[in-house]
């Protein structure tokens, strides 16, 4: 999910601030890189979560991510182009099991994203079971030409009255074709806000996400580090490919704080970043 500036990639000037003085202001390059990179990492590793949860109901919830039915998105592509392989580590039909999603050399999903390479997940138990853990690694995995690496971990924290998961990105790394890259670590807790009464129908599920993280963006010889703190829970619907609501505060080391706002709940690819009172709308891809 590359991030494309809605106002243009060169000027990066304010879209919504009123007044000629505000319109002439620009968000500093360091903050722009930081905010872009954190939003990109959030969405790409959220995509991993959806795919790990989506394989089927024997190992997880089923029907999410690349496994979602086309009816959940009228603009979706139709035919899956990936393969699944299963390796039972003890004996057939028992846990732990390793599931590999192989996107080959290039596979356009129903959501329009092109993935290639392998996503390899070890499920210690079915993820719908309290206490279950699934850990994911990557083998030559790319989304829209962005290399995705590191370890993604899901832990089921659910109780009798609340479905919840903790996810961790450990030594995450996103690499662009030009060699620029982002390192990212994040821990968050995901709780179900709606859809609890229909556990086998994820289409009506809405989740709230809170958590903190840190990262560094490497562009040429420049390195900018940051930390993130949740201000308002992020909202993610399994029927929508985007995070559609919520705010993150992003603090650049030795620099001003930025706010990343994912919107008011509409399912769209828009977000707003604000630094020192200057706001810019960006498009997430």
Buried (B, 14 or more C-beta within 10 A) or exposed (E): BBBEBBBEEEEBBBBEBEEEEBEEBBBBEBBBBBBBBBBBBBBBBBBBBBBBBBBEBBBBBBBBBBBBEEEBBEEBBEEBBBEEEEEEEEEEEEBBBBBBBBBEEEBBBBBEBBBBBBBBBBBBBBBBEEEBBBBBBBEEBBBBEBBBBBEBBBBBBBEEEEBBBBBBBEEBBBBBEEEBBBBBBBBBBBBBBEBEEEEEEBBEBBBBBBBBBBBBBBBEEEEBBBBBBBBBBBBBBBBBBBBBBBBBBBBBEEBEBBBBBBBEEEBBBBBBBBBEEBBBBBBBB
